[in-house]
Amino acid sequence: MTRLNELRDNPGANKVRIRVGRGIGSGKGKTGGRGGKGQTARSGVAINGFEGGQMPLHMRMPKRGFNALNPGNWNEVRIDRVQAYLDAGKLDATAVIDAQALIAARVIRRVKDGVRLIGAEGFTSKKVTFKVDYATKGALAAIEAAGGKVELIPAKAPWKKTPYAG
């Protein structure tokens, strides 16, 4: 039986910090692993993308795509996942399925900027009404083919306080 005063960490559990600049015998003395003189030998250096005046690589590469200023943070819900929750009895097919119903069934964790229905396959349920912010063409077609319908919530723009009256 071990006593409290005999408890020790496993060997190698705590590494000993390298003490930089404590003599040549330590292996990290004199310049302390910083090389010779110059800017990078000093403290407070931040030249991550700097290439000595040459055009940096990230500026030489061509730019692609588009980044929206306010992209929005959506809950993307696949309709085959909704179908699985309907089959398991966690969602009620007779009631309107909206964000609060999806949270109650634990399909999504919280409402972000809204709910988007995505996907085209895997939906076979009958007459289910969704009230969501967005639905893809494939999701709309699959739901309407099963006899259901999708009510889209009007778009909301949180960054616009008042309507534009230019």
C-alpha positions, 0 to 999 in steps of 0.5 A: 500500500502506497502512502501519500508522501510516496506518491510520484508522477510516472517517469517522463510524465513532466518534461523539464523545461529547457533553460535557454541562455545558461552557458555553452555547456547546456547546448542552448547557451550564448544565442539561445537557439536564435541563430546569429544577429539581426531582426529575428534574434530580437524579441517582438518579431512578426514576419511570418509571410515576409520574404525579404521584399520579394512578393510573398507567396500568398500574394503571388497566388491567383485568387479564386471564389467569393467570400460574402461579407455576412455569410450567415450561420445556418443549420443545414438539415438533410431531409433523409435525416428528418425522415429517420427521426420521423420513422423513429417517432421523435418528430410528429408528421402531422404537426408543422416541422420548424426550428423549435420542433427540430430542437425538441427532437434533437435534430439540431442543437440550437437555432443559429441564423435559420434552418436550411433543408438540403438533399434530394433522396431518402424522403418517403414520408407522407404530407409533412409541412416544413416551416424553414428559412431555405430549401434546395430545389431537390429537397423541395421536389422530394417533399412535394412529391411525397405530398408535403409542402414547405413554407419559407420564412421571409429572409431576414437581414440582421445587419440592416436596421431599417429598410433602405430609403435611398 
